[in-house]
Amino acid sequence: MVLEGLGDSLKTTLRKIANAPHIDKELIKSVVKDIQRALLQADVNVQLVLGLTKEVEKRALTERPPAGMSSREHVIRIIYEELVNILGETKEVPLKKQIILMVGLYGQGKTTTAGKLSKYFQKKGLKPALLAGDTHRPAAYDQLKQIADLVSVPFYGEPKAKKAVKVVKNGLKELSDNDVIIVDTSGRHSLEDDLIAEIKSIGKVTKPTEVLLVLDAAVGQQAGPQAKAFHEAVKITGVVLTKLDGTAKGGGALSAVSETEAPIVFIGTGEHINDLEKFEPPRFISRLLGMGDIQSLLEKAEEVVDKERAEETARKMLSGKFTLMEMREQLDMVSGMGPLKKVMSMLPFMPGVSDKISDMEMYQTQDRMQKFKVIMDSMTEEEMLNPKLIKSQRITRIARGSGCEPKDVKELLKYYNQTRKMIKGFSSNRKMRKALMKQLKFGDIGM
């Protein structure tokens, strides 16, 4: 998880509030010290930490809870709001025809981020393309081309060219039919004059809609001065923070950049091509505090799940029909949404549960799901529709065909029967079923 250490510390603090017999001045001061310690350990700027915790203490001791909200809930809400405030406002990169210029120093993840961004726009229904404008780093052309092939988007570059501006001019003409042209540019080890001059020249040629600065979160609080310097030089419109999943300095980078005029628009949360998320402070803090992020989960589901197919599966299940066909659909949907731990972290109250589950247990769960799918691939359609047919001889045949043991097939059938029993109990409760159908915007289903 992003900033896992900070998240764990803050969740412990919230539990202290939730379990307290009553809210008093002594508790508030203790909680404030816990928050200070957690934020400082995550490399957040000292003055920012002191300002935030002072505001939390002041509001917690003077504000009255709104009607219907307990004093505990009110204090937790104050902590949430103040944490959101230090990260700034949400900035959207619009889904429209545009040119995006990627800038940054060497080693920040700029080229990889260009590929992730193309995948992001592709999933949103636009036609992106990648343009290799880095003529200084020998491997830049090959790296971007490989990413373009992986994502299946158009690509333009000139591997032996030396003049970046000329390459970009040619590329813009070649890729003009695409919706979003993402231009990768050269980096340097520091903000040198020739880098700035080249970026300015490319900027004049491209007239970009967005200029995105890519920063490695491991630079910590130095992300702020870097963002400010680039902004003064080339007027960046947003920042992408990379490698936020693997650094203790992530809190410093997040808070430092938020203080500049350049808002964070995306965060990199892993090495996979899909590991790029829109940065929205309220949702980010919700997940950090263990409150979940249902909206992100729904968006992720929409990207990988066929809506009509999902609705049809849900209708069948809620009407009481649940065969191995429906269970296979379920497993496909969950698998397509990425690592199970990341999915669980988006559910309210589940982050704390997933934290207690070891990585080994999580991998074993994912392996089990995958094994179940392989076993079902060895079943006939008749068996999938009527699992009661699967007795000893069929179990032996299915196990042999899937490369598993008979006990694995029996484990699958046991899991299926437990799930079917649970769904049957739910679907027989008409009141609960109608409430869920309404929430899912389905019409009611007769028994």
PyMOL commands that set and color helices and strands:
alter all, ss='L'
color gray80, all
select helices_A, chain A and resi 4-19+25-41+46-62+71-86+110-123+140-151+164-174+193-206+217-234+250-258+281-288+294-304+307-318+324-336+340-345+350-356+359-377+381-385+387-389+392-402+406-427+430-439
alter helices_A, ss='H'
color red, helices_A
select strands_A, chain A and resi 98-103+128-133+155-156+180-185+210-216+238-242+264-268+276-278
alter strands_A, ss='S'
color yellow, strands_A
deselect
rebuild
show_as cartoon
